[in-house]
Amino acid sequence: MNASRKLGIVVFCAVPAIIGGGIVYGIFHSYPAVLAYEILLLLTAGAFLSR
């Protein structure tokens, strides 16, 4: 996988991190819930980048 594709995956995962973090906080009103969401998203992005 070349560098431009890896960068595209990171950008593709950054948008849900920003928007989704706000949605998760709006639903649960809890920063630990946002942290858990961000960690799951980071693990998913890492799995795609490691291929």
Secondary structure, 3 states (H helix, E strand, C coil): CCHHHHHHHHHHHHHHHHHHHHHHHHHHCCHHHHHHHHHHHHHHHHHHHHC
